[in-house]
Structures are given as structure tokens and as C-alpha cells.
Amino acid sequence: MLAVVCLGGWYLVSSGQFFLRLASRVPRRMRRFFAQKPTPSPRMANLPNLYLWAWERPEDLQFLSNRKVGVAFLAKTISLAPPLAATLPKSSATTDSPFFASVRVQVRPRLQPLRINPGTPLMAVVRIESVRGAFPGSHSSQSAPATTLSQPDLSLFAAEIANSAQITGVTALQIDFDATLSEHTLYRDLLIEVRKKLPPNFPLSITALASWCIGDRWLDQLPPGTIDEAVPMLFGMGQGALEVTSYLAAGNNFTVPTCATSLGLSTDESFSRDTISGNISGLSTTSQDKRIYIFSPGPWRQAATEKLLRDISSGPKS
């Protein structure tokens, strides 16, 4: 679940921690000088500024009465594990590839019903789960060799992701992958390949660990236009949560441009609730240049959801 994205353990490289410590000692005016001004991608212009994440469980969101709120639903999960009998069930991809022969791959489509009104804006989310050891040499240590794939394998992998854009009603694609340090090169190459397989103007979003948006600037290595946004996951951060929340609460901004136009929040965490209430400087959820994604650890219920939407639209409490 998404609760594993951010959800899954917090990963903060030493350079990111150093940046957080350093930034806290820099005067706010100087920090703002270095802050990137949000510049939303033109591909995202026609999408709503608010999405509810609908994970792998039955969801009934028919009470969403207008098109100002979208649904980012888990469309499939691609699980990669150390070699066993390589299989790729219920997938259009073929298995006669060294990649699918060297790792155990399972593509699990969404199995739970999602009920929505016709015309509700939909974003398909593809979750990638990589068990340590799935790729040769994949480790979290900074000295580990980078994980790579051959071009044919990369193309096959990207096609499996990109075909979710063909689901009826889907107008955007999001990838959810907690890539370790040694998987950054693989993920960069994969994102470039996915972009090639999408229509030119089709929006591509990714979720991002908060460290990717502050001190670990590997997303800056992507060619311009590869992704349209990287959503900082500000919940389930685990070990690095205090550093990140303190950094943001002090009025600092994300230093990576693709992270500056969106936020990922959760209904069950105090920092998210404070952000929604307008109590965190610089993290307004009413700004028209930010797209807000909200996760719920349980099914969306009409009364609670409608209250949440009112809180977001009403802005900061006086």
C-alpha cells in the first residue's frame, strides 16, 4: 500500500541530513533567495489541484460531485524479488527476456472495486516494489554499484508501466517507487523510457521521498520534461521525519523544482493535518500552483471526506 511508500521506511542519505542541518542555520531571507519558484508543467494544466489516493481496497467515491477533485487509484503493482521461477501473470509483456529470467516478477492488477461518477478525473498509479536482492548489486549503501538494465529489458519494463495510461478515463499516470540509492540510475533510465512510450502531452507524475526534494537532488539529473511533478511524501517518513518537518515548519521550501508544485499528505498524521489547517508556513493547500494528494489509511467515507474538502477549501484558520 501507499502506506509503504512513504509509507515504507524513511530513507535519508547522509548528504540530505547534512543539508537539513546546514539549512536550519541559514537566515530565512537567504533561504528564500535560493528557493525555487513553483512552475507547474503545462501538461498538468487541465488536471484538478486535489486528488484522493484510492489504494488496494474497495472504494466508493460516487459522492464526489464535481470534477475539481480527482482520484489517483492504484492500477497495478509490479513486484520484483530475487530469482525463483520468473513469471509475469496477467500481463501483456513477454517473458523471453534476460530481465524477467533473472528476477521474479509479479504484475498484480487492481483487484478491488473502485466506484466513481462518470467524468471523475482519474490518475492511474503504478506501484513498484523491489525486494533487496531483486537486482544484481542492489543495496542501499552509497558505495554499492548502480543497478542497471539492458535497453530491451528497460523497454519491456517501461511498457508494462505505460500501458496503464490506456485504461478508460485515465488522464494522467503516476509511478510510486521508493528507489534505493543504488536504484536511482535504474529509476532515472526507467522514467526516461516511460516518457518515450507515453503520448507527448500525457502527464507523468511520481511520488518522492522528502529527502529527494531537499538534499538528495538526484531528480535534477532527469532530462527536462521527463516527469511533470514529483510529489513529496510528507507522511510515514519514519526515521527522518523530525528533520524534515522541522525544516519545513521553519519556512523552508523544497530545493528541487519538480517537487515544488505538489504535496502528499495523509488524514491520520498531525503534520498533514497542520498543513491542511494552514499552520505550516509555506505549505498552503489552497495555493493554485500546488496539487495536493491525500491518502487515507482506511476507506474514504462521505461525511469525513466532505469535511476534509471543506477544510482544504476554507484555507488557514484564524
C-alpha positions in Angstrom: 0.0 0.0 0.0 0.9 3.6 -0.2 1.4 3.3 3.4 4.5 1.6 2.2 5.6 4.4 0.1 6.1 6.7 2.3 4.8 4.6 3.8 7.6 2.2 3.6 10.7 3.1 5.6 12.2 6.5 5.5 15.3 6.8 3.5 17.6 9.8 4.1 21.1 9.8 2.7 23.8 11.5 4.7 24.1 14.4 2.3 20.4 15.1 2.8 20.8 15.1 6.6 23.8 17.5 6.3 21.7 19.8 4.1 18.9 19.9 6.7 21.3 20.7 9.5 23.0 23.4 7.4 19.7 25.0 6.2 18.5 25.4 9.8 21.4 27.7 10.5 20.9 29.9 7.4 18.8 33.1 7.8 15.3 32.7 6.4 15.7 35.6 3.9 18.7 33.9 2.4 16.9 30.5 2.3 14.1 32.1 0.4 16.6 33.6 -2.1 17.7 30.1 -3.0 14.1 28.6 -3.1 12.8 27.5 -6.4 9.6 29.3 -7.6 6.9 26.7 -8.4 6.5 26.4 -12.2 3.7 23.8 -12.9 4.2 21.7 -16.0 1.9 22.7 -18.9 0.9 19.0 -19.2 -0.7 19.2 -15.8 -2.7 22.4 -16.5 -6.0 20.7 -17.1 -5.8 18.4 -14.1 -7.5 19.1 -10.8 -5.5 20.5 -7.9 -6.7 17.9 -5.5 -6.5 14.1 -5.7 -7.6 11.4 -3.3 -5.4 8.3 -3.4 -7.5 5.1 -3.7 -5.4 2.2 -2.7 -6.0 -1.6 -2.9 -9.3 -1.9 -1.1 -13.0 -1.4 -2.1 -13.7 2.3 -2.5 -16.9 4.1 -3.2 -16.3 7.7 -4.2 -19.5 8.3 -6.0 -20.3 11.1 -3.6 -17.6 13.3 -5.3 -20.0 15.6 -7.1 -17.7 17.7 -9.3 -14.6 17.4 -11.4 -12.5 19.6 -9.1 -11.4 16.5 -7.1 -9.7 13.7 -8.9 -9.0 10.1 -7.9 -5.4 8.7 -8.1 -6.1 4.9 -7.9 -3.7 2.0 -7.6 -3.9 0.4 -11.1 -1.3 -2.3 -10.7 1.7 -3.3 -8.5 4.9 -4.6 -10.1 6.8 -6.7 -7.5 10.4 -7.6 -8.1 12.0 -10.3 -6.0 15.2 -12.4 -6.1 15.3 -15.2 -8.7 12.8 -18.1 -8.4 10.6 -19.2 -11.2 10.2 -16.0 -13.2 6.6 -15.3 -14.0 4.6 -12.3 -15.3 0.9 -13.2 -14.8 -1.9 -11.3 -16.4 0.4 -9.0 -18.3 0.8 -8.1 -21.9 4.6 -8.3 -21.6 6.6 -11.3 -22.7 8.9 -13.3 -20.5 11.6 -14.2 -23.1 13.9 -11.5 -21.7 17.1 -11.8 -19.6 15.5 -9.3 -17.2 12.4 -11.4 -16.5 14.5 -14.5 -16.5 16.9 -13.1 -13.8 14.3 -11.8 -11.4 11.0 -13.0 -10.1 8.4 -10.5 -11.4 4.8 -10.4 -10.5 2.4 -7.9 -12.0 -0.7 -7.7 -9.9 -3.6 -5.6 -11.3 -6.1 -3.9 -9.1 -8.4 -6.5 -7.7 -10.7 -4.3 -5.6 -13.7 -2.4 -6.9 -13.5 1.4 -7.4 -16.9 3.2 -7.8 -16.8 6.7 -9.2 -19.1 9.0 -11.1 -18.7 9.2 -14.8 -16.3 12.1 -15.7 -14.3 11.9 -12.4 -10.7 12.8 -13.3 -8.6 9.6 -12.9 -4.9 9.2 -12.5 -3.5 5.6 -12.7 -0.9 4.8 -10.1 1.7 2.0 -10.7 3.4 0.9 -7.6 6.9 -0.8 -7.9 8.1 -2.9 -5.1 11.7 -4.0 -5.1 12.9 -6.6 -2.6 16.6 -6.2 -1.7 18.5 -8.6 -3.9 16.0 -8.5 -6.8 18.6 -6.7 -9.0 22.2 -7.8 -9.0 24.2 -5.5 -6.8 21.2 -3.5 -5.5 21.9 -2.3 -2.0 21.2 0.9 0.0 24.8 1.8 0.7 26.4 4.7 -1.1 29.3 2.5 -2.2 27.1 -0.1 -3.9 27.3 -0.3 -7.7 24.4 1.3 -9.6 21.6 -1.1 -10.7 21.1 -1.1 -14.5 19.2 -3.0 -17.1 19.8 -3.6 -20.8 17.8 -1.4 -23.2 15.5 -4.3 -24.3 14.7 -5.1 -20.6 14.2 -1.4 -19.8 11.8 -1.0 -22.7 9.8 -4.0 -21.6 9.6 -2.8 -18.0 8.6 0.7 -19.2 5.9 -0.7 -21.5 4.3 -2.6 -18.5 4.0 0.7 -16.7 3.0 2.9 -19.6 0.1 0.7 -20.7 -1.8 1.8 -17.6 -2.3 5.1 -19.4 -4.7 3.3 -21.7 -7.2 2.5 -19.0 -10.6 4.1 -19.9 -11.0 7.5 -18.3 -7.3 7.9 -17.2 -5.8 11.3 -18.0 -2.5 11.0 -16.1 0.0 8.4 -14.8 1.8 8.3 -11.5 4.7 6.0 -10.6 5.2 5.1 -6.9 8.7 3.6 -6.3 10.9 4.0 -3.2 14.1 3.5 -5.2 17.2 3.0 -3.0 20.4 4.9 -3.7 21.8 2.1 -6.0 18.5 2.1 -7.9 18.5 5.8 -8.8 20.2 5.2 -12.1 17.8 2.4 -13.0 14.8 4.6 -12.0 16.1 7.6 -14.0 16.5 5.4 -17.1 13.1 3.8 -16.5 11.4 7.2 -16.2 13.0 8.4 -19.5 11.8 5.2 -21.2 8.3 5.5 -19.8 8.1 9.1 -21.1 9.0 7.9 -24.6 6.1 5.4 -24.5 3.5 8.0 -23.5 1.7 10.4 -25.8 3.7 13.7 -26.0 1.3 15.7 -23.8 0.4 12.9 -21.4 1.1 13.9 -17.7 3.6 11.8 -15.8 3.8 12.2 -12.0 5.9 10.3 -9.5 5.9 10.1 -5.7 9.1 11.2 -4.0 10.7 10.6 -0.6 11.1 14.0 1.0 14.9 13.6 1.0 14.8 13.6 -2.8 13.3 17.1 -2.7 15.7 18.7 -0.2 19.2 17.3 0.0 19.5 14.3 -2.3 19.0 16.1 -5.7 19.2 13.1 -8.0 15.9 14.1 -9.7 17.8 17.1 -11.2 19.6 14.5 -13.3 16.5 13.8 -15.3 16.2 15.5 -18.8 13.8 18.4 -18.6 10.2 17.4 -19.3 10.7 13.7 -18.3 8.4 14.0 -15.4 5.8 16.7 -14.7 5.9 16.6 -10.9 7.5 14.8 -8.0 5.1 14.6 -5.1 6.9 15.0 -1.7 5.5 12.3 0.6 5.1 14.1 3.9 3.8 11.2 5.9 5.1 7.8 7.0 8.5 9.3 6.9 9.9 7.3 9.8 13.5 8.0 10.9 13.9 11.3 9.1 10.5 12.8 9.9 11.7 15.2 12.6 14.4 16.8 10.5 12.1 17.2 7.5 9.1 18.6 9.4 11.3 21.0 11.4 12.9 22.1 8.2 9.5 22.8 6.5 7.9 24.3 9.7 10.8 26.8 9.8 9.6 28.3 6.5 12.0 26.5 4.2 11.0 25.2 0.7 11.9 22.2 -1.4 15.0 22.8 -3.4 14.2 20.6 -6.3 12.0 22.3 -8.8 9.8 19.3 -9.7 8.9 18.9 -6.0 7.7 22.5 -5.6 4.3 22.1 -7.2 2.7 19.3 -5.2 2.3 17.8 -1.7 1.5 14.3 -0.5 -0.4 14.2 2.8 -2.3 11.8 5.0 -5.5 12.1 7.0 -4.0 10.3 10.1 -0.9 12.4 10.8 -0.6 15.6 12.7 1.9 17.3 10.4 -0.6 16.7 7.5 -3.5 18.0 9.5 -1.5 21.1 10.4 -0.6 21.6 6.8 -4.3 21.3 5.7 -5.2 23.8 8.5 -2.7 26.3 7.2 -0.5 26.1 10.3 2.7 25.3 8.4 4.4 28.3 6.8 5.0 27.9 3.0 2.9 24.7 2.7 -0.5 26.2 1.8 -3.0 23.6 0.4 -5.2 26.4 -1.1 -2.5 27.7 -3.5 -3.4 27.3 -7.1 0.1 26.4 -8.1 0.2 23.3 -5.8 -1.5 20.0 -6.4 -2.5 18.2 -3.2 -2.7 14.4 -2.9 -4.4 13.0 0.2 -4.0 9.4 1.5 -6.4 7.7 3.9 -5.3 4.6 5.8 -8.9 3.4 5.7 -11.7 3.6 3.1 -12.9 7.1 2.2 -16.2 7.9 4.0 -18.5 10.6 2.6 -19.0 12.7 5.8 -15.3 12.7 6.8 -14.2 13.3 3.2 -16.6 16.2 2.7 -15.4 17.8 5.9 -11.8 17.4 4.7 -12.6 19.0 1.4 -14.2 21.9 3.2 -11.2 22.3 5.4 -8.9 22.4 2.4 -11.0 24.9 0.5 -11.5 27.3 3.5 -7.8 27.9 3.9 -5.9 28.8 7.1 -7.8 29.1 10.3 -7.5 32.5 12.0 
